[in-house]
């Protein structure tokens, strides 16, 4: 299964994805892996309206997404969207392999701190990103495909080492 891109973006499908990424990378299937989105009929309907008709949209629970990624025919190019590092880690832990994780948008909310202009993270996010990095996965941040590819591993390591329960 050629995974063209795995992207964390808490907004899932929006203009940057549709007008930016889908116009540049080869995608036959856009897979939203989210338990919350899979249960929300209105959100699924809005996402279906936003995705070009030549790209198949699948909105699945994390468990169903993993099952599908493990058996999908290799002739399809797939872009996987998740809303958080925890979801990306779950997919990786279930045996779905990818080499790079794009961190597109993790917006500010209570309990999070800004580590890049487009990335705000709490301790849990940092832990999951660090665990993903420990599995040999590149962590890069770009809002759009034409933006400079920023290696965020040094930022994640720095934040991880400031966590109270990490042995120094």
C-alpha positions as CSV (number, residue, x, y, z in Angstrom):
1,X,0.0,0.0,0.0
2,X,1.7,3.2,-1.1
3,X,1.1,5.8,1.5
4,X,1.8,9.1,-0.1
5,X,1.5,11.1,3.1
6,X,0.6,10.7,6.7
7,X,-0.4,14.1,8.1
8,X,-1.5,15.3,11.5
9,X,-4.0,18.1,11.1
10,X,-6.6,18.7,13.8
11,X,-8.9,20.3,11.3
12,X,-8.6,17.1,9.1
13,X,-10.0,18.2,5.7
14,X,-9.8,21.9,4.8
15,X,-8.4,24.2,2.2
16,X,-4.7,23.5,2.8
17,X,-5.3,19.8,2.3
18,X,-7.7,20.1,-0.7
19,X,-6.1,23.0,-2.5
20,X,-2.5,22.4,-1.4
21,X,-1.6,18.7,-0.8
22,X,-4.2,17.0,-3.1
23,X,-3.1,19.0,-6.1
24,X,0.6,18.1,-5.7
25,X,0.9,14.5,-4.4
26,X,-0.6,11.5,-6.0
27,X,-3.7,10.4,-4.1
28,X,-6.4,8.0,-5.1
29,X,-7.8,7.5,-1.6
30,X,-8.0,10.2,1.2
31,X,-8.3,8.3,4.5
32,X,-9.5,10.2,7.5
33,X,-8.6,7.9,10.5
34,X,-10.6,9.3,13.4
35,X,-13.0,7.7,15.8
36,X,-14.7,11.1,16.3
37,X,-15.1,11.9,12.6
38,X,-16.3,8.4,11.8
39,X,-19.3,8.9,14.2
40,X,-20.2,12.4,13.0
41,X,-22.5,12.2,10.0
42,X,-22.5,16.0,9.4
43,X,-18.7,16.2,9.5
44,X,-18.4,13.3,7.0
45,X,-20.9,15.0,4.7
46,X,-19.0,18.3,4.8
47,X,-15.7,16.5,4.1
48,X,-17.3,14.6,1.1
49,X,-18.4,17.9,-0.3
50,X,-14.8,19.3,0.0
51,X,-12.9,16.5,-1.6
52,X,-12.6,16.4,-5.4
53,X,-14.7,13.7,-7.1
54,X,-11.8,11.9,-8.6
55,X,-10.4,11.1,-5.1
56,X,-12.2,8.5,-2.9
57,X,-12.8,9.7,0.6
58,X,-12.9,7.2,3.4
59,X,-13.7,8.3,7.0
60,X,-13.1,5.4,9.3
61,X,-12.5,4.7,13.0
62,X,-8.9,4.1,13.9
63,X,-9.4,0.4,14.1
64,X,-11.2,0.2,10.8
65,X,-8.6,2.4,9.1
66,X,-5.7,0.2,10.3
67,X,-7.6,-2.9,9.0
68,X,-8.1,-1.3,5.6
69,X,-4.5,-0.1,5.4
70,X,-3.2,-3.6,6.0
71,X,-5.2,-5.1,3.1
72,X,-5.5,-2.4,0.6
73,X,-4.3,-3.1,-2.9
74,X,-0.9,-1.6,-3.7
75,X,-2.2,0.1,-6.9
76,X,-3.7,2.9,-4.8
77,X,-1.9,6.0,-3.4
78,X,-3.3,6.9,0.0
79,X,-3.1,10.0,2.0
80,X,-3.8,9.4,5.7
81,X,-5.1,12.3,7.9
82,X,-5.3,12.1,11.7
83,X,-6.1,14.8,14.2
84,X,-3.4,14.0,16.8
85,X,0.0,12.4,17.5
86,X,-1.8,9.8,19.6
87,X,-3.8,8.6,16.5
88,X,-0.6,8.5,14.3
89,X,1.2,6.5,17.0
90,X,-1.8,4.1,17.2
91,X,-1.6,3.4,13.4
92,X,2.1,2.9,13.6
93,X,1.8,0.5,16.6
94,X,-0.7,-1.6,14.8
95,X,1.8,-2.4,12.1
96,X,1.1,0.1,9.4
97,X,4.4,1.3,8.2
98,X,5.3,4.8,7.0
99,X,8.6,6.6,6.9
100,X,7.6,10.2,7.5
101,X,5.0,12.1,9.5
102,X,3.9,15.5,8.4
103,X,2.7,17.8,11.2
104,X,0.5,20.3,9.5
105,X,-1.8,21.9,12.1
106,X,-2.0,21.4,15.8
107,X,-3.8,24.4,17.0
108,X,-3.8,26.1,20.4
109,X,-6.2,25.2,23.1
110,X,-6.0,25.2,26.9
111,X,-3.1,23.2,28.2
112,X,-1.0,23.4,25.0
113,X,2.0,25.5,24.3
114,X,3.2,26.8,21.0
115,X,6.3,25.1,19.6
116,X,6.0,26.3,16.0
117,X,3.6,28.8,14.4
118,X,1.4,25.9,13.3
119,X,2.1,23.4,16.1
120,X,0.9,23.6,19.7
121,X,1.3,20.6,21.9
122,X,0.6,19.4,25.4
123,X,2.7,16.8,27.3
124,X,0.8,13.9,25.8
125,X,1.4,15.2,22.2
126,X,5.1,15.5,22.9
127,X,5.3,12.0,24.4
128,X,3.6,10.5,21.3
129,X,5.7,12.5,18.8
130,X,8.8,11.4,20.7
131,X,7.7,7.7,20.6
132,X,7.0,8.0,16.9
133,X,10.5,9.5,16.4
134,X,12.0,6.6,18.4
135,X,10.5,4.2,15.9
136,X,12.7,5.8,13.2
137,X,10.0,8.0,11.7
138,X,10.9,11.4,10.3
139,X,9.0,14.2,11.9
140,X,8.6,17.2,9.5
141,X,6.4,20.2,9.6
142,X,5.0,22.0,6.6
143,X,1.7,23.7,6.2
144,X,1.7,23.3,2.4
145,X,3.8,21.1,0.1
146,X,5.8,24.0,-1.3
147,X,6.9,25.2,2.1
148,X,10.3,24.4,3.5
149,X,10.4,21.0,5.1
150,X,11.3,21.6,8.7
151,X,12.8,18.8,10.8
152,X,11.1,19.1,14.1
153,X,12.9,16.3,15.9
154,X,15.3,18.6,17.8
155,X,12.3,20.6,19.0
156,X,10.4,17.5,20.1
157,X,13.5,16.1,21.9
158,X,14.0,19.4,23.7
159,X,10.4,19.5,24.8
160,X,10.4,15.8,25.8
161,X,13.5,16.4,28.0
162,X,11.6,19.1,29.9
163,X,8.8,16.8,30.9
164,X,8.7,16.2,34.6
165,X,8.6,12.3,34.5
166,X,11.5,11.9,32.0
167,X,14.7,10.6,33.6
168,X,17.6,12.9,32.8
